[in-house]
Amino acid sequence: MVAERHKRPGETHMHAILTALAPAMLLLAACDSAGQTGASGDRFEAEIRRTAYGVPHIKAKDMGGIGYGYGYASAQDNVCEIADRLLTVSGERAKFLGPGENDANIASDLYHRRMIQSGRVEALLAGPAGAADTPTAEARALAEGYAAGFNRYLRESKDKITDPRCKGAEWVREITALDFWRHMYVGQTVDGFFATTTGAAPPGPDHASVAPDLLPEDASGWGSNAYAFGREMTKGGRGVLLGNPHYPWDGVNRFYRTHFIIPGDINIVGISYIGMPMIRIGHTETLAWSNTVSTARRHGYYELQLNPDDPTQYRFEGEWLPMEQEEVMVEVKRGDAVTVGGRTLYSTRWGPVFESESFPWTKEKAYALRTMETGLRDPDQYMAVWRARTVRDMKAALAKWQSFRFNATAVDSTGEALYGDMGLIPNVSQALADKCATSAFAKEQWQKTRFAVLDGSRAECDWATDADSSAPGAFGAAAGPHQFRTDYVMQSNDSYWLTNMYAPIAGLSPVFGDEATPRSLRTRASHEQVERRMAGTDGFGEPKFDLASLQQVMLSNRHYGGELVRDDLVAACRASGKPRLAPACDALARWDLKVNLDSRGAHLFHLFAEAGGVKFKDKFDPANAVHTPAKLDTANPAVLAALQTAVDKLAELNIPLDAKLGDVQAETRNGVRIPIHGGAGPEGIFNVISVESLEPEKGWTSIRHGASWIYTVEFTEDGPVSQGFLSYSQSTDSTSPHYSDQTELYSRKGWDDLLFRDEAVEKATVSRVTISE
């Protein structure tokens, strides 16, 4: 028999959307929020003071004013970027820009139109007051102010836009607060879910293309570093913090420097995502924090047993349930014409049907994607953190909302540090996996990737809910990895296990991460830097940390992998007697084991490592995880083969083996080449820079991702002292004076004062505007 479709877990009519590293967004209908500037009784008012590098310091009497000032200022700097993101959220990319490469715009539009049709965002906004999923009045005011500020900028300046990406474009439109909420809601989405959920279709002759597999949501492409030093390890006996997220230098996940001041309430300086009026990494008078990409799996799958007579029916508790089928229509521009087309999208009680190369929809099986939805919680989560005085307060805020989708690394002015990954994580214990991940494929996924692929035919395989969970199917915050310390905590994107080398965290579900396994060279370098600093052997003065020594550690540009294996590599190279390798032996021998602009041969080692040459012969020792393995396996033929590959590559491109790094690694802005220091994290480089493809004779001329927002904070008797920079600069507009100025600052290892104090902002102000309506 065919039974009625069952309600999905968590009372979600539409599929729940994944919590993830970053937003992907953007635009719907216009609204008229016009008002009279300066009129009495204005709803929104903000003062925007700009300081060096175009940083806006926004002062207002309430959150509505903060959103208003932010919307206006961010549009001045990044109007095309914001409009493009809102175009995505409206599900109209294909309408204005065409189908895109491999129909990417169509897949995106189908995904977002499905979200709009579901009414999910409107339902969350209409939720019961006081519920975690229902935005507070302050959060709504922030959103409404943001839309009003953005729209004000467009009314004043749309015809003056000089950015060639959207100058004169009809898709640059006014927005509503609902657009903001939709933007934030889908900002939890992994882009790879677009094609895998909108392209899923029953087996048949017309279903030929299948989306590629998603990469595991780990730090292989993304990442970050964060240090929080407590009173035991700081010269002043208070907290010191480094925030160093590694994010793309272009696209939807760029950061934006800003500063929010509500006198008598909040003073928070740091960075937001472009177009999102929430400072996500920053510091207040007494608290500083940063975020890093977490190893926790924030989604999972259900394996569906299909009806042999109908592949759109799946078994649940002995009955065949029909999949929900929804027709979604999108407009597509092809040439001068815009056509309308539709696609049937499929969902189950667990979530949308998901199809990729490894998760095929066959006559026997299909897979449903289930995600943890943080909904519209972010503004309230972040406002609670902004108002926290200590790391204990911050932990309580994170536990209440569970909206952080990253590791939090924090320290307060008393010198106590916090590490925590307490967001909404699928509540899949090892016991549940043993009981419900029963197929060979499910067992393999659990063992190799830590993703839960559970039996979708049994109710007992539903994710569990803890007493302190803030959403069904999630671990409670108490179950997530966290620790308070007065020495230090750090994160370089490995799991929670070795956040502090003296106090490992263990005994958690594999969903959160792996334990007692080899750490990355970057994680090892991060801990080793702490050892050297505390011993005073790093050349940066007396032991312990302060602002200056932490900045020296950050930009020292040590190459930890090179330090471990370079000498043995050179010895093996010379012992090989291969004439073609002789110049490489000499270049590596002269290398200073750094990735500074004047470091010669660093690029050669990078290509050697990229070709798989770093092979260790000693074993990993969990009791000595920071220092093992460490010996190059020179007997492995892959070592010299990789070096030969690197030599051949540079010869082919006519790039000298001993070139200075600054001559072969750069970011190009408006035709100007800006040399960039740093290097690849997997090689043990703390200052991570990931490059695009090599070009003949020029080297790498564009940065893909890596060091983005780098900031340091020291709490002193007189309050916080902080400096930082945004490596790719404040504006995405190539005609802006702030398109590359901080990139040049980064190139020369400069630091900018963050100007936390209101009086410091006043002294440094280069422009000021007060707006209201």
RAWOQUI-V977714 format. One record per residue. N is the residue number from 1. RES is the residue in one letter. PHI is phi in whole degrees, 0 to 359 (NA if undefined). Layout:
# RAWOQUI-V977714
n-><N	N>
res-><RES	RES>
phi-><PHI	PHI>
This chain:
# RAWOQUI-V977714
n-><1	2	3	4	5	6	7	8	9	10	11	12	13	14	15	16	17	18	19	20	21	22	23	24	25	26	27	28	29	30	31	32	33	34	35	36	37	38	39	40	41	42	43	44	45	46	47	48	49	50	51	52	53	54	55	56	57	58	59	60	61	62	63	64	65	66	67	68	69	70	71	72	73	74	75	76	77	78	79	80	81	82	83	84	85	86	87	88	89	90	91	92	93	94	95	96	97	98	99	100	101	102	103	104	105	106	107	108	109	110	111	112	113	114	115	116	117	118	119	120	121	122	123	124	125	126	127	128	129	130	131	132	133	134	135	136	137	138	139	140	141	142	143	144	145	146	147	148	149	150	151	152	153	154	155	156	157	158	159	160	161	162	163	164	165	166	167	168	169	170	171	172	173	174	175	176	177	178	179	180	181	182	183	184	185	186	187	188	189	190	191	192	193	194	195	196	197	198	199	200	201	202	203	204	205	206	207	208	209	210	211	212	213	214	215	216	217	218	219	220	221	222	223	224	225	226	227	228	229	230	231	232	233	234	235	236	237	238	239	240	241	242	243	244	245	246	247	248	249	250	251	252	253	254	255	256	257	258	259	260	261	262	263	264	265	266	267	268	269	270	271	272	273	274	275	276	277	278	279	280	281	282	283	284	285	286	287	288	289	290	291	292	293	294	295	296	297	298	299	300	301	302	303	304	305	306	307	308	309	310	311	312	313	314	315	316	317	318	319	320	321	322	323	324	325	326	327	328	329	330	331	332	333	334	335	336	337	338	339	340	341	342	343	344	345	346	347	348	349	350	351	352	353	354	355	356	357	358	359	360	361	362	363	364	365	366	367	368	369	370	371	372	373	374	375	376	377	378	379	380	381	382	383	384	385	386	387	388	389	390	391	392	393	394	395	396	397	398	399	400	401	402	403	404	405	406	407	408	409	410	411	412	413	414	415	416	417	418	419	420	421	422	423	424	425	426	427	428	429	430	431	432	433	434	435	436	437	438	439	440	441	442	443	444	445	446	447	448	449	450	451	452	453	454	455	456	457	458	459	460	461	462	463	464	465	466	467	468	469	470	471	472	473	474	475	476	477	478	479	480	481	482	483	484	485	486	487	488	489	490	491	492	493	494	495	496	497	498	499	500	501	502	503	504	505	506	507	508	509	510	511	512	513	514	515	516	517	518	519	520	521	522	523	524	525	526	527	528	529	530	531	532	533	534	535	536	537	538	539	540	541	542	543	544	545	546	547	548	549	550	551	552	553	554	555	556	557	558	559	560	561	562	563	564	565	566	567	568	569	570	571	572	573	574	575	576	577	578	579	580	581	582	583	584	585	586	587	588	589	590	591	592	593	594	595	596	597	598	599	600	601	602	603	604	605	606	607	608	609	610	611	612	613	614	615	616	617	618	619	620	621	622	623	624	625	626	627	628	629	630	631	632	633	634	635	636	637	638	639	640	641	642	643	644	645	646	647	648	649	650	651	652	653	654	655	656	657	658	659	660	661	662	663	664	665	666	667	668	669	670	671	672	673	674	675	676	677	678	679	680	681	682	683	684	685	686	687	688	689	690	691	692	693	694	695	696	697	698	699	700	701	702	703	704	705	706	707	708	709	710	711	712	713	714	715	716	717	718	719	720	721	722	723	724	725	726	727	728	729	730	731	732	733	734	735	736	737	738	739	740	741	742	743	744	745	746	747	748	749	750	751	752	753	754	755	756	757	758	759	760	761	762	763	764	765	766	767	768	769	770	771	772	773>
res-><M	V	A	E	R	H	K	R	P	G	E	T	H	M	H	A	I	L	T	A	L	A	P	A	M	L	L	L	A	A	C	D	S	A	G	Q	T	G	A	S	G	D	R	F	E	A	E	I	R	R	T	A	Y	G	V	P	H	I	K	A	K	D	M	G	G	I	G	Y	G	Y	G	Y	A	S	A	Q	D	N	V	C	E	I	A	D	R	L	L	T	V	S	G	E	R	A	K	F	L	G	P	G	E	N	D	A	N	I	A	S	D	L	Y	H	R	R	M	I	Q	S	G	R	V	E	A	L	L	A	G	P	A	G	A	A	D	T	P	T	A	E	A	R	A	L	A	E	G	Y	A	A	G	F	N	R	Y	L	R	E	S	K	D	K	I	T	D	P	R	C	K	G	A	E	W	V	R	E	I	T	A	L	D	F	W	R	H	M	Y	V	G	Q	T	V	D	G	F	F	A	T	T	T	G	A	A	P	P	G	P	D	H	A	S	V	A	P	D	L	L	P	E	D	A	S	G	W	G	S	N	A	Y	A	F	G	R	E	M	T	K	G	G	R	G	V	L	L	G	N	P	H	Y	P	W	D	G	V	N	R	F	Y	R	T	H	F	I	I	P	G	D	I	N	I	V	G	I	S	Y	I	G	M	P	M	I	R	I	G	H	T	E	T	L	A	W	S	N	T	V	S	T	A	R	R	H	G	Y	Y	E	L	Q	L	N	P	D	D	P	T	Q	Y	R	F	E	G	E	W	L	P	M	E	Q	E	E	V	M	V	E	V	K	R	G	D	A	V	T	V	G	G	R	T	L	Y	S	T	R	W	G	P	V	F	E	S	E	S	F	P	W	T	K	E	K	A	Y	A	L	R	T	M	E	T	G	L	R	D	P	D	Q	Y	M	A	V	W	R	A	R	T	V	R	D	M	K	A	A	L	A	K	W	Q	S	F	R	F	N	A	T	A	V	D	S	T	G	E	A	L	Y	G	D	M	G	L	I	P	N	V	S	Q	A	L	A	D	K	C	A	T	S	A	F	A	K	E	Q	W	Q	K	T	R	F	A	V	L	D	G	S	R	A	E	C	D	W	A	T	D	A	D	S	S	A	P	G	A	F	G	A	A	A	G	P	H	Q	F	R	T	D	Y	V	M	Q	S	N	D	S	Y	W	L	T	N	M	Y	A	P	I	A	G	L	S	P	V	F	G	D	E	A	T	P	R	S	L	R	T	R	A	S	H	E	Q	V	E	R	R	M	A	G	T	D	G	F	G	E	P	K	F	D	L	A	S	L	Q	Q	V	M	L	S	N	R	H	Y	G	G	E	L	V	R	D	D	L	V	A	A	C	R	A	S	G	K	P	R	L	A	P	A	C	D	A	L	A	R	W	D	L	K	V	N	L	D	S	R	G	A	H	L	F	H	L	F	A	E	A	G	G	V	K	F	K	D	K	F	D	P	A	N	A	V	H	T	P	A	K	L	D	T	A	N	P	A	V	L	A	A	L	Q	T	A	V	D	K	L	A	E	L	N	I	P	L	D	A	K	L	G	D	V	Q	A	E	T	R	N	G	V	R	I	P	I	H	G	G	A	G	P	E	G	I	F	N	V	I	S	V	E	S	L	E	P	E	K	G	W	T	S	I	R	H	G	A	S	W	I	Y	T	V	E	F	T	E	D	G	P	V	S	Q	G	F	L	S	Y	S	Q	S	T	D	S	T	S	P	H	Y	S	D	Q	T	E	L	Y	S	R	K	G	W	D	D	L	L	F	R	D	E	A	V	E	K	A	T	V	S	R	V	T	I	S	E>
phi-><NA	250	266	294	295	278	291	280	301	77	55	260	292	270	304	285	260	303	279	205	307	174	285	213	217	123	218	233	270	277	220	261	249	296	208	266	301	81	292	294	78	302	283	237	210	207	255	243	253	259	242	308	68	76	286	272	251	255	241	208	268	201	293	299	293	299	299	297	296	294	301	290	295	293	292	303	268	216	300	293	298	294	298	295	294	290	298	299	295	285	70	231	297	294	298	259	246	89	293	82	296	54	59	297	292	294	299	297	295	301	299	282	294	299	298	295	299	292	70	298	295	299	295	294	295	267	291	294	301	91	285	301	275	258	300	284	299	296	296	294	296	301	294	293	296	300	299	295	293	297	295	300	301	296	298	278	226	303	281	251	299	251	296	295	290	219	303	77	284	288	276	273	226	293	231	240	299	298	300	301	296	295	304	292	299	281	295	278	273	281	306	296	284	300	289	286	257	273	262	295	210	300	297	176	295	269	253	254	271	233	295	293	296	286	285	304	279	240	264	297	250	252	169	180	237	209	238	230	256	273	298	289	244	245	293	267	75	236	277	224	223	240	246	211	292	252	230	301	276	220	102	283	249	285	268	217	287	198	209	249	228	241	308	80	231	230	214	222	239	167	226	244	285	303	82	230	283	222	286	264	224	174	216	246	296	229	219	225	208	216	240	225	297	266	274	297	275	259	210	208	224	238	271	254	269	263	292	303	266	201	288	255	239	228	279	212	50	81	241	267	260	282	292	286	244	232	273	241	252	223	261	228	273	228	69	266	255	243	250	247	223	225	213	273	250	244	223	229	297	270	143	292	293	240	223	213	302	271	238	285	262	249	288	260	221	213	227	250	266	236	234	265	258	270	57	246	283	307	303	291	301	289	298	295	292	301	266	292	263	226	293	293	297	297	300	296	294	296	291	291	265	51	260	292	254	219	291	253	235	218	210	241	289	277	90	253	247	226	241	199	233	238	282	277	245	308	276	242	277	298	296	293	296	299	278	240	266	258	286	300	295	296	297	296	297	295	289	268	240	68	274	275	245	259	292	277	264	234	296	293	266	297	298	283	227	277	298	258	293	266	206	300	84	250	295	288	299	297	278	283	293	197	201	257	217	248	262	194	224	211	213	227	83	281	291	301	310	242	295	231	293	265	214	300	259	214	94	261	299	303	305	281	156	263	230	54	239	303	268	294	299	291	298	297	298	299	291	297	296	295	302	295	294	290	272	70	253	264	84	251	96	298	303	84	256	218	300	295	291	293	295	295	299	301	252	290	60	296	247	297	299	296	299	286	239	303	298	293	295	297	298	293	299	290	291	292	69	275	303	291	266	305	298	292	304	291	297	291	296	273	300	275	62	227	236	277	298	262	284	264	95	298	293	294	295	300	293	298	293	297	276	88	276	275	245	264	256	271	269	289	240	303	282	223	295	291	244	227	284	213	254	291	273	291	281	282	299	295	294	289	297	294	295	297	300	296	298	297	297	292	295	300	265	59	244	299	295	251	296	290	302	296	272	234	224	205	247	257	234	51	81	261	270	249	299	234	268	104	192	284	302	300	273	91	265	286	277	282	223	248	254	277	287	291	245	307	67	264	88	266	250	211	263	275	201	138	312	234	267	241	218	231	225	232	274	237	301	262	106	283	241	217	218	185	195	251	302	263	83	280	246	268	274	294	265	275	292	249	277	214	293	284	296	293	298	299	303	263	59	268	229	248	295	278	58	292	287	300	292	292	299	300	294	265	296	250	205	212	215	245	237	201	192>
